[in-house]
Amino acid sequence: MKNQDFVTVAVVYGQIKAEVFKSHLESEDIPVYLQYESLGKVTGITIDGLGKIKIKVPHEFAEEAKQILQQVTIEPESDQT
C-alpha cells in the first residue's frame, strides 16, 4: 500500500500522543502511518508546526479510525511530589 493511499484522520502535537493513538488503531488491525517533520521529533519543539504529527490510515479505514480515536483519552501526567 502506498502512502498516497493514506488519509489524515487526526493531527496531534508530540510523539508520545501520536504513538498512543497509533497503538490503539493497530490493536484494531488498522494500518497506521505517522507523518511528521524530523526536526520536531529530534528537538521536541512543538511550536509553529514543529512537533505536529499527522495520523494517517488507508482511506477505507478512515471512519472507523476516527471513531476509535474519539474514544481515546490521554491523562495528563500528575505531579507526585
Contacts in CASP RR format, 6 or more apart in sequence:
PFRMAT RR
TARGET T0000
AUTHOR 0000-0000-0000
METHOD contacts of the structure
MODEL  1
MKNQDFVTVAVVYGQIKAEVFKSHLESEDIPVYLQYESLGKVTGITIDGL
GKIKIKVPHEFAEEAKQILQQVTIEPESDQT
1 31 0 8 1.000
1 58 0 8 1.000
3 33 0 8 1.000
3 35 0 8 1.000
3 56 0 8 1.000
5 58 0 8 1.000
5 59 0 8 1.000
6 33 0 8 1.000
6 56 0 8 1.000
6 57 0 8 1.000
6 58 0 8 1.000
6 59 0 8 1.000
7 56 0 8 1.000
7 57 0 8 1.000
7 58 0 8 1.000
7 59 0 8 1.000
7 62 0 8 1.000
8 35 0 8 1.000
8 54 0 8 1.000
8 55 0 8 1.000
8 56 0 8 1.000
9 55 0 8 1.000
9 56 0 8 1.000
9 57 0 8 1.000
9 62 0 8 1.000
9 65 0 8 1.000
9 66 0 8 1.000
9 69 0 8 1.000
10 21 0 8 1.000
10 54 0 8 1.000
10 55 0 8 1.000
10 66 0 8 1.000
10 69 0 8 1.000
11 52 0 8 1.000
11 53 0 8 1.000
11 54 0 8 1.000
11 55 0 8 1.000
12 18 0 8 1.000
12 21 0 8 1.000
12 52 0 8 1.000
12 53 0 8 1.000
12 55 0 8 1.000
13 46 0 8 1.000
13 51 0 8 1.000
13 52 0 8 1.000
13 53 0 8 1.000
14 44 0 8 1.000
14 46 0 8 1.000
14 51 0 8 1.000
14 53 0 8 1.000
15 36 0 8 1.000
15 41 0 8 1.000
15 44 0 8 1.000
15 51 0 8 1.000
15 53 0 8 1.000
17 53 0 8 1.000
17 74 0 8 1.000
18 34 0 8 1.000
18 36 0 8 1.000
18 53 0 8 1.000
18 55 0 8 1.000
19 34 0 8 1.000
20 72 0 8 1.000
20 74 0 8 1.000
21 32 0 8 1.000
21 55 0 8 1.000
21 69 0 8 1.000
21 72 0 8 1.000
22 32 0 8 1.000
22 34 0 8 1.000
22 55 0 8 1.000
24 68 0 8 1.000
24 69 0 8 1.000
24 72 0 8 1.000
25 32 0 8 1.000
25 55 0 8 1.000
25 57 0 8 1.000
25 65 0 8 1.000
25 68 0 8 1.000
25 69 0 8 1.000
26 32 0 8 1.000
28 64 0 8 1.000
28 68 0 8 1.000
30 57 0 8 1.000
30 58 0 8 1.000
30 61 0 8 1.000
30 64 0 8 1.000
30 65 0 8 1.000
30 68 0 8 1.000
31 57 0 8 1.000
31 58 0 8 1.000
31 61 0 8 1.000
32 55 0 8 1.000
32 56 0 8 1.000
32 57 0 8 1.000
32 65 0 8 1.000
33 56 0 8 1.000
33 57 0 8 1.000
34 53 0 8 1.000
34 54 0 8 1.000
34 55 0 8 1.000
34 56 0 8 1.000
35 53 0 8 1.000
35 54 0 8 1.000
35 56 0 8 1.000
36 51 0 8 1.000
36 52 0 8 1.000
36 53 0 8 1.000
36 54 0 8 1.000
37 49 0 8 1.000
37 50 0 8 1.000
37 51 0 8 1.000
37 52 0 8 1.000
39 45 0 8 1.000
39 50 0 8 1.000
40 46 0 8 1.000
40 50 0 8 1.000
40 51 0 8 1.000
41 51 0 8 1.000
43 50 0 8 1.000
44 50 0 8 1.000
44 51 0 8 1.000
45 51 0 8 1.000
46 52 0 8 1.000
55 65 0 8 1.000
55 69 0 8 1.000
57 65 0 8 1.000
END
